[in-house]
Amino acid sequence: MENLLRAKDIETRVLKKVTIGGYSMAEVDEFLDQISEDLELYVKRIEELERRIIQFEAEQKEYDEMKDSIQETLFAAQRAAKQIVLEAQRTVAENEAEAENILNEAREESQRIIQEGEKILEQSQFEREQIIKDAEIDAKEMKDSLVRLKEERMQFIESGEKLVKEYVFTLSKWRENTESY
């Protein structure tokens, strides 16, 4: 975008003056002022759209990080549940006299923890799916925005090219008119 014509380039452009014929300098200056204003608006719009793309990409990264964090928490809960079951089994092996009571307590506790773990897992999976859905929606919206931005950029470029072609055509007609005098 650095090589594109800027509004300031148009404002500071000095054209050779003709002594015979040609266009009204006031009209040319007015037209160039209008082009300059329009170009500046297009540049600002493109810069805003580029800023929004960067923001959407940052938000996508945050969603990905949240997803990873939830998965790590889920795995930690599963490991903790397994660890509790193993500890209960070791205690039973060490003290056979109290084994029946400890085993029953451990089973009850394990069941409670597993049920809680399943509830947490279920809730985590639901939240994970919701975050993924939201992230997919956001990604689609960002993709759609990017497509629109690209289309708008192409329209802007085409408009600029059309303006330049019109200017070159007008300038060549003006030169033909001035050379015929």
N, C-alpha and C positions, 0 to 999 in steps of 0.2 A: 504494500500500500504506500510505501515511501515514494515511489516513482509517479504516483498519480498527481494530476494537476490539482493544486490547492486553490482555495478562494483567494488567498493572498497573491498567488501567481497571476491570477487574472486581474486583480486590482492594481498590481504594480506594473503590468505589461504596458509598454509604450509602443504605440503604432505610428508609422510614418504618416505625416499629414500630406494631403494632396492639395494642389493649388487649383485644379480644375475638376469639376464633377465630384463624384464619390458620394458617400453616405453622409448623413447629418452626424456630426461628431456627438451632438447631444444624445441622439438616438442610440448610437453605438455605445456611448458611455453608459446610458441607462440599461441597455441590453446586457452589457458586460457586468454591471452591478447586479442585475437579476441573476445572471449565471453564477456569479461569485457567491451570492447569498444561498442559492440552491445547492451549490457544491458544498458549502460549509454545513448546511443542514444534513446532507447525505453523509458527510464525513462523521458528524456527531452521532448520527443514527447508527452507523456501522460500528463506531467505537463503543456505543452503549450495548449493542447486540453482542459484540465480542466480550464485553465485560460480563454479560449475562451467561454466556457459554462457560466462561471460567468459573462462575459461581455455581452453575449446574454441575460441572465436573467435580467441584469440591464437595457438594452435597452428596453426589454419588459415592465418593470416597468415604464419607462419613457413614452412609448406609452400609457399605461393605464392611467397614470396621465394626459397626454394631452387630452385624450378622456373625462375624468371626467371634466376637466376644460372647454372644449368646451360645454359639456352638461350644466354645471352650468351657463355659459354665455348665452346660449340659453334660459334657464328658467328665468334668470334675465331680458332679453330683453322682454320676454312675460309678465312678471309681470309689467315691466315699461310701456308697451303699455296699459295694462289693467288699470293701475293707472292713466294714462293720460286721458283715456276715462272717468273714474269715476270723476276725477277733473272737466272735461268739463261738465259733467252732473250736478254736484253740483253747479257750477257757474250759469248754466241756471236756476236752481230752486231758487237761491238766488235773482236774479235780472231779473224779468219777462220782464221789459221794454227793456232790452238789450238782452233778451233771444234769439231772433231770430238771431241776428248778431253773438252772441257768439256761439250759436248752430251750425250755418253754418260754422263758423271758426273752431270750434272744430271738426266738421265732416270732413272738409277738412284736418285739421291737423292729425286727427285720421287715415283718409284714407292714407295720406302720410306716417305716422308712421307705419301703418299696412303693406303698400306696402314695405316700407324699411325693416320692421321686417320680412316680407315674403321673401324678397330678402336675408336678413341676414340668416334667417332660412334655406332657400334653399341652400345658399352657405355653411352654417355651416353643414347641413346634407350631402352635397356633400363631404366636407372636412372630416367630421366624417367617412363617408363610405370609403373614400380613406385611412384615417389613419387606420381604422379597416382592410381594405384589406391588407395594408402594414404590419400591425401588424400580421395578419394571415399568410401572406407570410413569414415574419421574424420568426414567431413561428414555421411554418412548416420547414423552413430552420434550425432553432435551433434544432427542433425535429429530423430532418434527420441527422444533425451533431452529435447529441447525440447518435443516433442509430449507426452511423458510428464509433463514439468514442467507444461505447460499443463493437462493432464488432472488432475494432482494439485492444481493450484491451483484448478481449477473444483470438484473434489471438496471441497477445503478450504472454499471459499466457500459451496458448497451446504450443507456440514455446519454452517458458522457461521450461515447463514441459517436452517437447520432449528432450531438451538439457540435463535436469537433468536425464531423463531416459537413454539417450545415455551415459551420464557420468557414471551412476550407472552400466549400462551394461558393459561399457568398463572397469570400475574398477573391476567388478566381474570377467570378463575374465582375467584381469591382475592378480588378486589374484589366479585364478585357474591355470594360467600359472606358477606363482611363487611358488605355493604350490606343483606343480608336480615336481619341481626340487629338 
